[in-house]
């Protein structure tokens, strides 16, 4: 028992379980990871990772604008990502090139405004702390009063995906077939972008606008390397997302006690690093499975091929 206690003390530094900010970070981080994983699977399948990244960058505009007027950055993130998603859908067309063009136009305009807001906020407050928080996030500074807001927004995004699951999946596979079957493809796309905007805005608050795409795309891409079944991929992505987020929180808390100085490392660094490592492992596992499958196919064909070697068809000659 003493050995187990020593191991636990080595993993969990003093005060981890009793810390209020840690409890908030674990709860909020878990909600955000779950929502991002569910939405992220469709983002990867639909090939709209660039749109997700662009919404994260647009979140910078909203977060910095909210800070400039003295509001909570969360509301700025939500407002600008939702509006940005709507504008991208209205400007874009069904072809992928048209979607990318609309995304690029909205992204350029948003980043220009964000640069102005960040400059004005830094000049007026004489501090770079808010800028760093907006760009790279910090789960440990989220107030407990915002927990219900995160839960409601996360539940809304999950509800949208749940209601649109079948038509969304069909329109993702083939928009033409979905249209032929009476699916309102445009409305389904708008609903999906709304869910993605909510997921991105929540991840902007937790790990920052710059790194929000990692939580949206990383776990989903890893899951889709392991399975091609959408339902199972969503479950695997959710497990990966929550695991790396909670482990990142633990490492960030423990890093305060690491030498040489008692300065904790950012949560976002650990989360993004873990997401990258998990993707590399998933890719390696997928490649190994593919090679084993190819060898089995060759072995299954080998006896038949050998048996036919040198055998002339009947009636030949």
C-alpha positions, 0 to 999 in steps of 0.5 A, spaced: 500 500 500 505 504 501 508 503 494 501 505 491 501 511 495 508 513 493 506 512 486 500 516 486 504 522 490 509 522 484 503 522 479 499 527 482 502 533 486 499 536 492 493 539 492 491 536 485 484 533 487 482 539 492 484 545 487 478 549 485 481 551 478 483 544 477 476 541 478 473 547 473 478 545 468 477 538 468 469 539 467 470 544 462 476 541 458 472 534 458 466 537 455 470 541 450 473 535 448 467 531 447 464 536 443 470 537 439 471 530 437 463 529 435 463 535 430 471 533 428 469 526 425 464 530 420 469 535 419 475 530 417 470 526 413 467 532 409 474 535 408 473 542 412 479 542 416 481 548 413 474 551 415 475 549 422 482 552 422 479 559 419 473 559 425 479 558 430 482 564 427 476 568 427 475 567 434 481 571 435 477 577 432 471 575 437 475 574 443 480 580 442 473 584 441 470 582 447 476 584 451 476 591 448 469 592 451 470 589 457 466 583 456 468 575 457 472 573 451 467 567 451 461 571 448 466 574 443 468 567 441 461 564 440 459 570 436 464 571 431 465 564 430 457 563 429 457 569 424 463 567 420 460 560 419 454 563 416 458 568 412 462 562 409 456 558 408 452 564 404 458 566 400 460 559 398 458 554 393 457 547 393 464 545 390 470 545 394 474 550 391 468 555 392 468 553 399 475 554 400 475 561 396 469 563 401 473 561 407 479 564 405 476 571 404 472 571 411 479 569 414 483 574 411 477 580 413 477 577 420 484 576 421 485 584 419 480 586 424 483 581 430 490 585 429 487 591 430 483 589 436 489 586 439 493 592 438 488 597 441 487 592 447 494 592 448 495 599 448 489 601 452 491 596 458 498 596 457 498 588 458 500 582 454 496 577 458 489 578 455 493 577 448 496 570 450 490 568 453 486 569 447 491 566 442 493 560 447 488 559 452 488 557 459 483 552 462 486 554 469 483 561 469 476 559 467 471 561 472 466 556 475 460 561 474 461 559 466 460 551 467 453 552 466 454 556 459 459 551 457 455 545 458 449 548 455 453 550 449 456 543 448 449 540 449 447 544 443 452 542 439 451 535 440 444 536 439 445 539 432 449 533 430 444 528 433 438 531 429 442 531 423 446 525 423 443 521 418 442 526 413 449 529 414 452 523 413 449 522 407 450 529 404 457 528 406 458 521 402 454 524 396 451 531 396 447 529 389 444 522 392 442 526 398 439 531 394 435 526 390 433 523 396 430 530 398 435 532 403 435 539 404 443 539 403 444 547 404 440 547 411 444 541 413 450 544 411 448 550 415 446 546 421 453 542 421 457 549 421 453 552 426 455 546 431 462 546 428 462 554 430 460 552 437 465 547 438 471 551 435 469 557 440 469 553 446 476 550 444 478 557 443 477 559 450 480 552 453 486 552 449 486 558 445 484 560 438 491 559 435 491 551 437 483 550 437 484 546 431 488 541 434 482 539 439 477 539 433 481 535 428 487 531 432 482 526 435 478 525 430 483 524 425 486 519 429 480 515 430 479 515 423 485 512 422 483 506 426 476 505 424 472 507 418 465 506 421 463 513 423 459 511 429 465 507 432 470 513 430 466 518 434 466 514 440 474 513 439 475 520 438 471 522 444 475 517 448 482 520 445 480 527 446 478 527 453 484 522 455 489 527 452 485 533 455 485 530 462 492 528 462 494 535 459 491 538 465 495 533 470 501 535 466 500 542 466 499 542 474 505 537 475 509 542 471 509 547 477 513 543 481 518 541 476 525 544 476 529 548 475 523 554 476 517 553 479 513 556 473 508 551 470 507 550 463 501 551 459 496 546 458 495 548 451 502 545 450 501 539 453 494 537 450 496 539 443 503 535 444 499 529 446 494 530 440 500 529 435 503 523 439 496 519 439 495 521 431 502 518 430 501 512 434 494 511 430 497 512 423 503 507 425 497 502 427 493 503 421 499 502 417 501 496 420 494 493 420 494 495 412 501 491 411 498 485 415 492 485 411 496 485 404 500 479 407 494 475 408 491 477 402 497 475 398 497 468 402 490 467 400 491 468 393 498 464 393 495 457 393 490 458 387 496 462 383 501 456 384 496 451 382 494 454 376 501 455 374 503 451 368 496 449 367 493 449 360 486 451 359 482 445 356 482 444 349 488 448 348 493 446 343 
